[in-house]
Amino acid sequence: MHSAALVAGRVFMWGSNDVGQYGNGIPISELVPTYTGLSGMQKLGLGDGFSCGLSETNVLQCWGYGEDGRLGTGTTESSSVPVPVLWP
């Protein structure tokens, strides 16, 4: 499980990061809130092993565990960095 906070558009996360839930490409888990390097977000959501964020330019991106199509990219691949969700 992982947790997150959105502070002034910057994403802070802590907890599990074993499948790239932090979105920074670094598979290191933290015990305290840590700035991930992701900024410019207006919304943030967490799922079971993945995270999604809506950018200030209204681009929905997800990262982390991709099984069952969780990232919305049309594949089941995981990603440790944000990838845009594909819309029909």
BATIFI-957128 format. One record per residue: residue in one letter; chain; x, y, z of N, C-alpha, C in turn. Coordinates in Angstrom, 2 decimals. Layout:
BEGIN
+------+------+---------+---------+---------+---------+---------+---------+---------+---------+---------+
| code | unit |     nc1 |     nc2 |     nc3 |    cac1 |    cac2 |    cac3 |     cc1 |     cc2 |     cc3 |
+------+------+---------+---------+---------+---------+---------+---------+---------+---------+---------+
|    A |    A |       X |       Y |       Z |       X |       Y |       Z |       X |       Y |       Z |
...
+------+------+---------+---------+---------+---------+---------+---------+---------+---------+---------+
***
This chain:
BEGIN
+------+------+---------+---------+---------+---------+---------+---------+---------+---------+---------+
| code | unit |     nc1 |     nc2 |     nc3 |    cac1 |    cac2 |    cac3 |     cc1 |     cc2 |     cc3 |
+------+------+---------+---------+---------+---------+---------+---------+---------+---------+---------+
|    M |    A |    0.84 |   -1.18 |    0.00 |    0.00 |    0.00 |    0.00 |    0.88 |    1.24 |    0.00 |
|    H |    A |    0.37 |    2.29 |   -0.63 |    1.09 |    3.55 |   -0.65 |    0.11 |    4.68 |   -0.34 |
|    S |    A |    0.67 |    5.79 |    0.09 |   -0.12 |    6.97 |    0.42 |    0.47 |    8.16 |   -0.31 |
|    A |    A |   -0.34 |    9.23 |   -0.43 |    0.12 |   10.39 |   -1.17 |   -0.52 |   11.66 |   -0.65 |
|    A |    A |    0.14 |   12.78 |   -0.93 |   -0.40 |   14.09 |   -0.64 |   -0.07 |   14.99 |   -1.82 |
|    L |    A |   -1.00 |   15.86 |   -2.14 |   -0.81 |   16.84 |   -3.22 |   -0.73 |   18.20 |   -2.55 |
|    V |    A |    0.44 |   18.83 |   -2.63 |    0.68 |   20.12 |   -1.97 |    1.14 |   21.12 |   -3.01 |
|    A |    A |    0.29 |   22.10 |   -3.29 |    0.62 |   23.15 |   -4.26 |    1.08 |   22.56 |   -5.60 |
|    G |    A |    0.39 |   21.51 |   -6.05 |    0.69 |   20.90 |   -7.34 |    1.82 |   19.89 |   -7.32 |
|    R |    A |    2.49 |   19.76 |   -6.18 |    3.61 |   18.82 |   -6.05 |    3.14 |   17.54 |   -5.38 |
|    V |    A |    3.64 |   16.39 |   -5.87 |    3.22 |   15.08 |   -5.37 |    4.25 |   14.54 |   -4.37 |
|    F |    A |    3.75 |   14.22 |   -3.17 |    4.54 |   13.59 |   -2.13 |    3.96 |   12.20 |   -1.88 |
|    M |    A |    4.83 |   11.19 |   -1.73 |    4.35 |    9.83 |   -1.49 |    5.20 |    9.14 |   -0.45 |
|    W |    A |    4.60 |    8.10 |    0.15 |    5.30 |    7.26 |    1.10 |    4.62 |    5.90 |    1.12 |
|    G |    A |    5.31 |    4.92 |    1.68 |    4.80 |    3.55 |    1.66 |    5.40 |    2.77 |    0.50 |
|    S |    A |    4.71 |    1.73 |    0.08 |    5.21 |    0.83 |   -0.95 |    5.43 |    1.53 |   -2.29 |
|    N |    A |    6.54 |    1.19 |   -2.92 |    6.88 |    1.71 |   -4.25 |    7.48 |    0.60 |   -5.09 |
|    D |    A |    7.07 |   -0.64 |   -4.84 |    7.69 |   -1.80 |   -5.49 |    7.35 |   -1.94 |   -6.97 |
|    V |    A |    6.28 |   -1.31 |   -7.44 |    5.93 |   -1.38 |   -8.86 |    5.83 |    0.00 |   -9.50 |
|    G |    A |    6.54 |    0.98 |   -8.91 |    6.58 |    2.31 |   -9.50 |    5.43 |    3.23 |   -9.12 |
|    Q |    A |    4.81 |    3.02 |   -7.98 |    3.67 |    3.83 |   -7.56 |    4.00 |    5.31 |   -7.38 |
|    Y |    A |    5.27 |    5.65 |   -7.15 |    5.65 |    7.06 |   -6.94 |    5.75 |    7.83 |   -8.26 |
|    G |    A |    5.94 |    7.12 |   -9.37 |    6.01 |    7.77 |  -10.68 |    7.30 |    8.48 |  -10.99 |
|    N |    A |    8.33 |    8.24 |  -10.20 |    9.60 |    8.93 |  -10.44 |   10.69 |    8.02 |  -11.02 |
|    G |    A |   10.34 |    6.77 |  -11.34 |   11.29 |    5.85 |  -11.95 |   12.30 |    5.26 |  -10.98 |
|    I |    A |   12.18 |    5.57 |   -9.70 |   13.11 |    5.07 |   -8.69 |   12.37 |    4.12 |   -7.76 |
|    P |    A |   12.67 |    2.82 |   -7.78 |   11.92 |    1.84 |   -6.99 |   12.33 |    1.76 |   -5.52 |
|    I |    A |   12.37 |    2.92 |   -4.85 |   12.73 |    2.95 |   -3.44 |   11.52 |    3.40 |   -2.65 |
|    S |    A |   11.12 |    2.63 |   -1.66 |   10.00 |    2.97 |   -0.80 |   10.48 |    3.89 |    0.32 |
|    E |    A |    9.60 |    4.78 |    0.77 |    9.92 |    5.72 |    1.84 |    8.96 |    5.54 |    3.00 |
|    L |    A |    9.42 |    5.83 |    4.20 |    8.60 |    5.71 |    5.40 |    7.93 |    7.04 |    5.77 |
|    V |    A |    8.40 |    8.12 |    5.20 |    7.85 |    9.46 |    5.47 |    7.52 |   10.12 |    4.13 |
|    P |    A |    6.62 |   11.10 |    4.11 |    6.30 |   11.79 |    2.84 |    7.56 |   12.32 |    2.17 |
|    T |    A |    7.70 |   11.98 |    0.88 |    8.87 |   12.35 |    0.11 |    8.43 |   12.95 |   -1.22 |
|    Y |    A |    9.00 |   14.09 |   -1.59 |    8.67 |   14.71 |   -2.87 |    9.14 |   13.80 |   -4.00 |
|    T |    A |    8.24 |   13.45 |   -4.90 |    8.56 |   12.50 |   -5.97 |    9.23 |   13.14 |   -7.18 |
|    G |    A |    9.17 |   14.46 |   -7.26 |    9.67 |   15.15 |   -8.45 |    8.56 |   15.47 |   -9.42 |
|    L |    A |    7.37 |   14.92 |   -9.18 |    6.21 |   15.22 |  -10.03 |    5.56 |   16.51 |   -9.55 |
|    S |    A |    5.30 |   17.40 |  -10.49 |    4.66 |   18.67 |  -10.14 |    3.67 |   19.04 |  -11.24 |
|    G |    A |    2.94 |   20.10 |  -11.02 |    1.97 |   20.55 |  -12.00 |    0.69 |   19.73 |  -12.01 |
|    M |    A |    0.38 |   19.07 |  -10.90 |   -0.83 |   18.26 |  -10.81 |   -1.93 |   19.06 |  -10.12 |
|    Q |    A |   -3.17 |   18.89 |  -10.59 |   -4.30 |   19.52 |   -9.91 |   -5.16 |   18.51 |   -9.15 |
|    K |    A |   -5.07 |   17.24 |   -9.52 |   -5.81 |   16.16 |   -8.84 |   -4.90 |   14.94 |   -8.77 |
|    L |    A |   -5.15 |   14.10 |   -7.77 |   -4.35 |   12.90 |   -7.59 |   -5.26 |   11.80 |   -7.04 |
|    G |    A |   -5.09 |   10.58 |   -7.57 |   -5.86 |    9.44 |   -7.09 |   -4.96 |    8.22 |   -6.97 |
|    L |    A |   -5.28 |    7.37 |   -6.00 |   -4.49 |    6.17 |   -5.77 |   -5.37 |    4.94 |   -5.90 |
|    G |    A |   -4.79 |    3.89 |   -6.46 |   -5.49 |    2.62 |   -6.58 |   -4.64 |    1.52 |   -5.99 |
|    D |    A |   -5.00 |    0.29 |   -6.25 |   -4.29 |   -0.87 |   -5.75 |   -3.01 |   -1.06 |   -6.56 |
|    G |    A |   -1.91 |   -0.46 |   -6.11 |   -0.63 |   -0.59 |   -6.77 |   -0.38 |    0.43 |   -7.88 |
|    F |    A |   -1.25 |    1.40 |   -8.04 |   -1.03 |    2.41 |   -9.07 |   -1.52 |    3.77 |   -8.59 |
|    S |    A |   -1.11 |    4.81 |   -9.31 |   -1.50 |    6.18 |   -9.02 |   -1.88 |    6.86 |  -10.32 |
|    C |    A |   -2.73 |    7.87 |  -10.23 |   -3.10 |    8.67 |  -11.39 |   -3.14 |   10.13 |  -10.99 |
|    G |    A |   -2.84 |   10.99 |  -11.94 |   -2.90 |   12.42 |  -11.67 |   -3.42 |   13.16 |  -12.88 |
|    L |    A |   -4.13 |   14.25 |  -12.61 |   -4.62 |   15.13 |  -13.65 |   -3.74 |   16.37 |  -13.63 |
|    S |    A |   -3.06 |   16.63 |  -14.76 |   -2.13 |   17.74 |  -14.82 |   -2.88 |   19.07 |  -14.93 |
|    E |    A |   -2.16 |   20.15 |  -14.73 |   -2.74 |   21.49 |  -14.87 |   -3.23 |   21.75 |  -16.28 |
|    T |    A |   -2.72 |   20.98 |  -17.25 |   -3.17 |   21.12 |  -18.64 |   -4.23 |   20.08 |  -18.99 |
|    N |    A |   -4.84 |   19.48 |  -17.96 |   -5.93 |   18.51 |  -18.10 |   -5.55 |   17.23 |  -18.83 |
|    V |    A |   -4.31 |   16.77 |  -18.64 |   -3.87 |   15.49 |  -19.17 |   -3.91 |   14.48 |  -18.03 |
|    L |    A |   -4.69 |   13.41 |  -18.20 |   -4.75 |   12.36 |  -17.19 |   -3.63 |   11.37 |  -17.45 |
|    Q |    A |   -2.83 |   11.12 |  -16.41 |   -1.70 |   10.21 |  -16.50 |   -1.76 |    9.23 |  -15.34 |
|    C |    A |   -1.29 |    8.01 |  -15.58 |   -1.23 |    7.00 |  -14.53 |    0.14 |    6.34 |  -14.54 |
|    W |    A |    0.49 |    5.71 |  -13.41 |    1.77 |    5.03 |  -13.29 |    1.67 |    3.98 |  -12.19 |
|    G |    A |    2.56 |    3.00 |  -12.26 |    2.58 |    1.91 |  -11.29 |    2.19 |    0.59 |  -11.93 |
|    Y |    A |    1.45 |   -0.22 |  -11.19 |    1.08 |   -1.57 |  -11.59 |    0.03 |   -1.55 |  -12.71 |
|    G |    A |    0.37 |   -2.16 |  -13.84 |   -0.50 |   -2.08 |  -15.01 |   -1.37 |   -3.30 |  -15.30 |
|    E |    A |   -1.29 |   -4.34 |  -14.45 |   -2.06 |   -5.55 |  -14.70 |   -3.55 |   -5.22 |  -14.84 |
|    D |    A |   -4.23 |   -5.98 |  -15.67 |   -5.67 |   -5.82 |  -15.93 |   -5.99 |   -4.47 |  -16.58 |
|    G |    A |   -5.00 |   -3.81 |  -17.16 |   -5.25 |   -2.54 |  -17.83 |   -5.46 |   -1.37 |  -16.89 |
|    R |    A |   -4.97 |   -1.46 |  -15.67 |   -5.20 |   -0.44 |  -14.65 |   -4.73 |    0.95 |  -15.04 |
|    L |    A |   -3.71 |    1.06 |  -15.88 |   -3.16 |    2.37 |  -16.22 |   -3.91 |    3.05 |  -17.36 |
|    G |    A |   -4.78 |    2.32 |  -18.02 |   -5.57 |    2.92 |  -19.10 |   -4.80 |    3.19 |  -20.36 |
|    T |    A |   -3.73 |    2.42 |  -20.59 |   -2.88 |    2.63 |  -21.76 |   -3.17 |    1.65 |  -22.89 |
|    G |    A |   -4.11 |    0.75 |  -22.67 |   -4.41 |   -0.25 |  -23.68 |   -3.54 |   -1.48 |  -23.59 |
|    T |    A |   -2.68 |   -1.55 |  -22.55 |   -1.82 |   -2.71 |  -22.33 |   -1.92 |   -3.13 |  -20.87 |
|    T |    A |   -1.23 |   -4.20 |  -20.53 |   -1.15 |   -4.63 |  -19.14 |    0.24 |   -4.39 |  -18.57 |
|    E |    A |    1.01 |   -3.54 |  -19.23 |    2.37 |   -3.24 |  -18.78 |    2.35 |   -2.23 |  -17.65 |
|    S |    A |    3.26 |   -2.43 |  -16.71 |    3.43 |   -1.47 |  -15.62 |    4.34 |   -0.35 |  -16.09 |
|    S |    A |    4.31 |    0.79 |  -15.40 |    5.18 |    1.91 |  -15.73 |    5.57 |    2.63 |  -14.45 |
|    S |    A |    6.86 |    2.89 |  -14.28 |    7.33 |    3.60 |  -13.09 |    7.38 |    5.11 |  -13.31 |
|    V |    A |    6.92 |    5.56 |  -14.46 |    6.79 |    6.98 |  -14.76 |    5.40 |    7.23 |  -15.33 |
|    P |    A |    4.88 |    8.45 |  -15.21 |    3.54 |    8.73 |  -15.72 |    3.41 |    8.49 |  -17.22 |
|    V |    A |    2.29 |    7.84 |  -17.59 |    1.96 |    7.62 |  -19.00 |    0.53 |    8.13 |  -19.24 |
|    P |    A |    0.28 |    8.75 |  -20.37 |   -1.06 |    9.29 |  -20.62 |   -2.10 |    8.18 |  -20.77 |
|    V |    A |   -3.28 |    8.41 |  -20.21 |   -4.39 |    7.50 |  -20.37 |   -4.95 |    7.69 |  -21.79 |
|    L |    A |   -5.26 |    6.58 |  -22.46 |   -5.79 |    6.65 |  -23.82 |   -7.31 |    6.81 |  -23.76 |
|    W |    A |   -7.84 |    7.80 |  -24.43 |   -9.27 |    8.03 |  -24.48 |   -9.82 |    7.57 |  -25.81 |
|    P |    A |  -11.06 |    7.04 |  -25.83 |  -11.64 |    6.55 |  -27.10 |  -11.90 |    7.69 |  -28.09 |
+------+------+---------+---------+---------+---------+---------+---------+---------+---------+---------+
***
